[in-house]
Amino acid sequence: MLARGDMLFTSALTLGEVLVQPVERQDDTLRERYEQAISEGASVLPFDASAAPHYAEIRKDRSMRPLDAIQLACAAAAGMDLFITNDDRLTRKSVSGIHFIQPLGRAFI
């Protein structure tokens, strides 16, 4: 994707999840390496006031888990063309602001 010049994005929630293990280990060097790797490969989208209305719209479907809704809301607020997920449940959802939700196995990366 980087070779094609695709713009890659992830949410601050994903960054937080990636950092759990280095923080648990109290390994600041590993934490910094993870932060650097993500910042070099992708832009980190915030969960902020612009994402909040998207979150509310997504969460009115009570089958959507809050953490999934945060991920989708960040992408929707940024107007993402493609959202790639490992969760097949999400591929059956339609989210305003995201053009396509695809499983990782079917994404052209």
HELIX and SHEET records of a PDB file:
HELIX    1   1 ALA A   12  ARG A   25  1                                  14    
HELIX    2   2 ASP A   28  GLY A   41  1                                  14    
HELIX    3   3 ALA A   52  ARG A   59  1                                   8    
HELIX    4   4 PRO A   66  ALA A   77  1                                  12    
HELIX    5   5 ASP A   88  THR A   91  1                                   4    
HELIX    6   6 LEU A  104  ARG A  106  5                                   3    
SHEET    1   A 2 PHE A   9  SER A  11  0                                        
SHEET    2   A 2 SER A  43  LEU A  45  1                                        
SHEET    1   B 2 LEU A  82  THR A  85  0                                        
SHEET    2   B 2 PHE A 100  PRO A 103  1                                        
END                                                                             
